[in-house]
Amino acid sequence: MRNEGTIDRVLRTGLGIALISLVFVGPQTPWGWLGLVPLLTGVMGFCPLYRLVGVNTCKL
């Protein structure tokens, strides 16, 4: 079941990649691994938090 639209998914995936890149480039901080959350939700198209609050950006 998807609850994220295309724009939402693209933004989440981009943000996730950007945060994960902080682990390897830049300040090299382990906080960049938090980027896995938006990356995975963007790839899967499902956000558990959206479901809890009743948000759905998917047009299907």
N, CA, C and O atoms as a GROMACS GRO file, in nm:
protein
  240
    1MET      N    1   0.084  -0.117   0.000
    1MET     CA    2   0.000   0.000   0.000
    1MET      C    3   0.089   0.125   0.000
    1MET      O    4   0.176   0.140   0.086
    2ARG      N    5   0.068   0.211  -0.096
    2ARG     CA    6   0.148   0.332  -0.106
    2ARG      C    7   0.069   0.452  -0.054
    2ARG      O    8  -0.052   0.462  -0.072
    3ASN      N    9   0.142   0.542   0.011
    3ASN     CA   10   0.078   0.664   0.057
    3ASN      C   11   0.164   0.787   0.027
    3ASN      O   12   0.144   0.894   0.086
    4GLU      N   13   0.260   0.773  -0.065
    4GLU     CA   14   0.346   0.883  -0.105
    4GLU      C   15   0.334   0.904  -0.255
    4GLU      O   16   0.338   0.810  -0.333
    5GLY      N   17   0.319   1.030  -0.292
    5GLY     CA   18   0.314   1.065  -0.433
    5GLY      C   19   0.454   1.070  -0.495
    5GLY      O   20   0.554   1.053  -0.426
    6THR      N   21   0.459   1.093  -0.625
    6THR     CA   22   0.586   1.092  -0.698
    6THR      C   23   0.681   1.200  -0.649
    6THR      O   24   0.799   1.173  -0.625
    7ILE      N   25   0.632   1.322  -0.634
    7ILE     CA   26   0.719   1.432  -0.589
    7ILE      C   27   0.770   1.404  -0.449
    7ILE      O   28   0.888   1.427  -0.420
    8ASP      N   29   0.685   1.356  -0.363
    8ASP     CA   30   0.723   1.322  -0.226
    8ASP      C   31   0.832   1.216  -0.225
    8ASP      O   32   0.929   1.226  -0.150
    9ARG      N   33   0.817   1.115  -0.308
    9ARG     CA   34   0.915   1.006  -0.315
    9ARG      C   35   1.049   1.055  -0.366
    9ARG      O   36   1.153   1.016  -0.314
   10VAL      N   37   1.047   1.141  -0.469
   10VAL     CA   38   1.172   1.194  -0.525
   10VAL      C   39   1.245   1.279  -0.421
   10VAL      O   40   1.367   1.268  -0.406
   11LEU      N   41   1.171   1.363  -0.350
   11LEU     CA   42   1.233   1.448  -0.248
   11LEU      C   43   1.291   1.365  -0.133
   11LEU      O   44   1.401   1.393  -0.085
   12ARG      N   45   1.218   1.265  -0.091
   12ARG     CA   46   1.268   1.180   0.018
   12ARG      C   47   1.394   1.103  -0.024
   12ARG      O   48   1.490   1.093   0.053
   13THR      N   49   1.392   1.050  -0.145
   13THR     CA   50   1.507   0.974  -0.193
   13THR      C   51   1.630   1.065  -0.205
   13THR      O   52   1.740   1.027  -0.165
   14GLY      N   53   1.610   1.184  -0.260
   14GLY     CA   54   1.721   1.279  -0.271
   14GLY      C   55   1.775   1.321  -0.137
   14GLY      O   56   1.897   1.328  -0.118
   15LEU      N   57   1.686   1.348  -0.042
   15LEU     CA   58   1.729   1.385   0.092
   15LEU      C   59   1.805   1.271   0.159
   15LEU      O   60   1.906   1.293   0.225
   16GLY      N   61   1.756   1.149   0.142
   16GLY     CA   62   1.823   1.033   0.200
   16GLY      C   63   1.962   1.014   0.145
   16GLY      O   64   2.056   0.987   0.221
   17ILE      N   65   1.977   1.026   0.014
   17ILE     CA   66   2.110   1.012  -0.047
   17ILE      C   67   2.202   1.123   0.001
   17ILE      O   68   2.320   1.098   0.030
   18ALA      N   69   2.150   1.245   0.011
   18ALA     CA   70   2.232   1.358   0.057
   18ALA      C   71   2.280   1.335   0.201
   18ALA      O   72   2.396   1.361   0.233
   19LEU      N   73   2.192   1.288   0.287
   19LEU     CA   74   2.231   1.264   0.426
   19LEU      C   75   2.330   1.149   0.438
   19LEU      O   76   2.425   1.158   0.516
   20ILE      N   77   2.309   1.043   0.363
   20ILE     CA   78   2.402   0.930   0.368
   20ILE      C   79   2.539   0.971   0.316
   20ILE      O   80   2.641   0.920   0.363
   21SER      N   81   2.543   1.062   0.219
   21SER     CA   82   2.673   1.106   0.166
   21SER      C   83   2.755   1.178   0.272
   21SER      O   84   2.877   1.185   0.262
   22LEU      N   85   2.689   1.232   0.376
   22LEU     CA   86   2.763   1.297   0.484
   22LEU      C   87   2.850   1.198   0.562
   22LEU      O   88   2.945   1.239   0.628
   23VAL      N   89   2.817   1.072   0.554
   23VAL     CA   90   2.897   0.971   0.623
   23VAL      C   91   3.032   0.955   0.554
   23VAL      O   92   3.133   0.927   0.619
   24PHE      N   93   3.035   0.973   0.422
   24PHE     CA   94   3.156   0.949   0.344
   24PHE      C   95   3.228   1.076   0.303
   24PHE      O   96   3.351   1.077   0.290
   25VAL      N   97   3.153   1.185   0.283
   25VAL     CA   98   3.210   1.311   0.237
   25VAL      C   99   3.164   1.421   0.332
   25VAL      O  100   3.056   1.412   0.390
   26GLY      N  101   3.243   1.522   0.347
   26GLY     CA  102   3.203   1.634   0.432
   26GLY      C  103   3.245   1.611   0.575
   26GLY      O  104   3.359   1.570   0.600
   27PRO      N  105   3.157   1.635   0.671
   27PRO     CA  106   3.197   1.623   0.812
   27PRO      C  107   3.218   1.478   0.857
   27PRO      O  108   3.270   1.455   0.966
   28GLN      N  109   3.181   1.382   0.776
   28GLN     CA  110   3.197   1.238   0.805
   28GLN      C  111   3.143   1.203   0.944
   28GLN      O  112   3.212   1.144   1.027
   29THR      N  113   3.020   1.238   0.965
   29THR     CA  114   2.954   1.212   1.092
   29THR      C  115   2.859   1.093   1.080
   29THR      O  116   2.796   1.076   0.975
   30PRO      N  117   2.848   1.011   1.182
   30PRO     CA  118   2.757   0.897   1.176
   30PRO      C  119   2.610   0.938   1.173
   30PRO      O  120   2.524   0.854   1.145
   31TRP      N  121   2.578   1.063   1.201
   31TRP     CA  122   2.440   1.110   1.194
   31TRP      C  123   2.384   1.100   1.052
   31TRP      O  124   2.262   1.101   1.033
   32GLY      N  125   2.472   1.090   0.954
   32GLY     CA  126   2.427   1.076   0.816
   32GLY      C  127   2.349   0.948   0.791
   32GLY      O  128   2.272   0.940   0.695
   33TRP      N  129   2.369   0.848   0.876
   33TRP     CA  130   2.295   0.722   0.858
   33TRP      C  131   2.146   0.740   0.882
   33TRP      O  132   2.068   0.653   0.846
   34LEU      N  133   2.106   0.852   0.941
   34LEU     CA  134   1.962   0.880   0.954
   34LEU      C  135   1.897   0.898   0.817
   34LEU      O  136   1.775   0.892   0.804
   35GLY      N  137   1.979   0.919   0.715
   35GLY     CA  138   1.929   0.931   0.579
   35GLY      C  139   1.867   0.802   0.527
   35GLY      O  140   1.797   0.804   0.426
   36LEU      N  141   1.892   0.691   0.595
   36LEU     CA  142   1.830   0.565   0.554
   36LEU      C  143   1.678   0.569   0.567
   36LEU      O  144   1.607   0.505   0.490
   37VAL      N  145   1.629   0.644   0.664
   37VAL     CA  146   1.484   0.651   0.686
   37VAL      C  147   1.414   0.715   0.566
   37VAL      O  148   1.324   0.652   0.509
   38PRO      N  149   1.451   0.838   0.526
   38PRO     CA  150   1.382   0.894   0.409
   38PRO      C  151   1.413   0.818   0.280
   38PRO      O  152   1.328   0.811   0.191
   39LEU      N  153   1.533   0.762   0.269
   39LEU     CA  154   1.567   0.685   0.149
   39LEU      C  155   1.477   0.562   0.137
   39LEU      O  156   1.421   0.537   0.030
   40LEU      N  157   1.463   0.486   0.243
   40LEU     CA  158   1.381   0.365   0.238
   40LEU      C  159   1.233   0.396   0.219
   40LEU      O  160   1.165   0.328   0.144
   41THR      N  161   1.183   0.499   0.288
   41THR     CA  162   1.043   0.532   0.270
   41THR      C  163   1.017   0.586   0.130
   41THR      O  164   0.910   0.563   0.074
   42GLY      N  165   1.114   0.657   0.074
   42GLY     CA  166   1.098   0.707  -0.062
   42GLY      C  167   1.100   0.596  -0.165
   42GLY      O  168   1.023   0.598  -0.261
   43VAL      N  169   1.187   0.499  -0.145
   43VAL     CA  170   1.196   0.386  -0.239
   43VAL      C  171   1.072   0.296  -0.228
   43VAL      O  172   1.020   0.250  -0.330
   44MET      N  173   1.026   0.272  -0.106
   44MET     CA  174   0.909   0.186  -0.087
   44MET      C  175   0.778   0.256  -0.120
   44MET      O  176   0.681   0.190  -0.158
   45GLY      N  177   0.774   0.389  -0.107
   45GLY     CA  178   0.651   0.461  -0.134
   45GLY      C  179   0.552   0.458  -0.019
   45GLY      O  180   0.435   0.492  -0.036
   46PHE      N  181   0.598   0.418   0.097
   46PHE     CA  182   0.511   0.408   0.214
   46PHE      C  183   0.579   0.472   0.334
   46PHE      O  184   0.695   0.444   0.363
   47CYS      N  185   0.506   0.558   0.403
   47CYS     CA  186   0.556   0.623   0.523
   47CYS      C  187   0.463   0.587   0.640
   47CYS      O  188   0.345   0.623   0.637
   48PRO      N  189   0.515   0.518   0.741
   48PRO     CA  190   0.431   0.480   0.855
   48PRO      C  191   0.374   0.602   0.929
   48PRO      O  192   0.262   0.597   0.979
   49LEU      N  193   0.450   0.709   0.936
   49LEU     CA  194   0.402   0.829   1.004
   49LEU      C  195   0.284   0.890   0.929
   49LEU      O  196   0.188   0.937   0.991
   50TYR      N  197   0.289   0.890   0.797
   50TYR     CA  198   0.175   0.938   0.718
   50TYR      C  199   0.050   0.857   0.751
   50TYR      O  200  -0.059   0.912   0.762
   51ARG      N  201   0.066   0.728   0.766
   51ARG     CA  202  -0.050   0.642   0.796
   51ARG      C  203  -0.109   0.674   0.933
   51ARG      O  204  -0.231   0.674   0.950
   52LEU      N  205  -0.022   0.701   1.029
   52LEU     CA  206  -0.070   0.733   1.165
   52LEU      C  207  -0.151   0.862   1.168
   52LEU      O  208  -0.250   0.871   1.241
   53VAL      N  209  -0.108   0.962   1.090
   53VAL     CA  210  -0.178   1.090   1.093
   53VAL      C  211  -0.282   1.103   0.984
   53VAL      O  212  -0.352   1.204   0.977
   54GLY      N  213  -0.294   1.003   0.897
   54GLY     CA  214  -0.396   1.002   0.794
   54GLY      C  215  -0.365   1.083   0.669
   54GLY      O  216  -0.456   1.129   0.600
   55VAL      N  217  -0.236   1.100   0.639
   55VAL     CA  218  -0.195   1.176   0.520
   55VAL      C  219  -0.171   1.079   0.406
   55VAL      O  220  -0.116   0.971   0.426
   56ASN      N  221  -0.212   1.119   0.285
   56ASN     CA  222  -0.188   1.038   0.166
   56ASN      C  223  -0.162   1.133   0.049
   56ASN      O  224  -0.252   1.205   0.005
   57THR      N  225  -0.037   1.133   0.000
   57THR     CA  226  -0.002   1.220  -0.114
   57THR      C  227  -0.004   1.144  -0.246
   57THR      O  228   0.024   1.202  -0.352
   58CYS      N  229  -0.036   1.017  -0.241
   58CYS     CA  230  -0.043   0.934  -0.362
   58CYS      C  231  -0.178   0.956  -0.429
   58CYS      O  232  -0.282   0.954  -0.364
   59LYS      N  233  -0.176   0.976  -0.560
   59LYS     CA  234  -0.299   1.003  -0.632
   59LYS      C  235  -0.378   0.877  -0.667
   59LYS      O  236  -0.492   0.886  -0.711
   60LEU      N  237  -0.318   0.760  -0.647
   60LEU     CA  238  -0.389   0.636  -0.682
   60LEU      C  239  -0.500   0.610  -0.586
   60LEU      O  240  -0.571   0.510  -0.599
   0.00000   0.00000   0.00000
